[in-house]
Amino acid sequence: SVKIDPETRRIDRANTYAVMNPYCESALETALRLKDQHGAEVIVITMGPPKAEAILRKALSCGADRAVLVSDPAFGGSDTLATSYILSLALKKMMPFDLLLFGRQAIDGDTGQVGPETAQLLELPILTLVRNIEPQEAGFRIDRLSDAGAERWNIQSPCALTVIKEDNELREPRFELRMPAKRAEIPRFGKAELNPDPGKIGLNGSPTQVVAFHAPEFSNERELLKGSVPEMVSALIDRLEKRGALT
């Protein structure tokens, strides 16, 4: 039940339950599989309100090694570019790393912009819509999807990738990791730690703004057609034509 603040035109997160973005679940599972098969340290980072810490603890209970929360009231209202800028500052504090994995997109905005924008700000090569990753001597061999079909690429590390869902369903939390995840200390990066340009964060620092919105209207109104099959088909076509649904 998503509610929009009519004055700020932002999502009211006060009474919403925080869950991990399904596409980011796939990225996490991809990272954990790389760890299982080749050895790696998996660090999970998210930007959000303080209660997003619960999402990070779930990631730790699934097998991630460390987690970082980027959170500050000053970051509220950030669009994708401002979000990417803030994340890039946090990631610079965490260098060096070999690979950044992002979900393909978020399920609220559906823009698919944060991964590529963050990579651009970090001056990293990026591939999107990745379905399989194989480590190589100096980077990774990547299988990705495109409008033309399947593609295979070689990319040098460090690099960034956005991951599709496909078969990358996140594993269940491990029983023996639940308590350590619950007790783990999760560092928090805010405005003081990242020292961002005030003109590039939050609502005022976002080049895109929501100027209007409306909730879709739903109706349970229905009509039961009667008669023979040809009569009902004819009546249905007539109603669809009147609604402009047929051309």
Buried (B, 14 or more C-beta within 10 A) or exposed (E): EEEBEEEEBEBEBEEEEBEBBBBBBBBBBBBBBBBEEEEBEBBBBBBBBEBBBEBBBBBBBBBBBBBBBBBBEBBBBBBBBBBBBBBBBBBEEBEEBEBBBBBBBBEEEEEBBBBBBBBBBBEBBBBBBBBBBEBEEEBBEBBBBEEEEEBEBEBEBBBBBBBBBEEBEBBEBEEEBBEEBEEBEBBEBBBEBBEBEEEBBBBEBBEEEBEEEEEEEEEEEEEEEEEEEEEEEEBEEEEEEEEEEEE
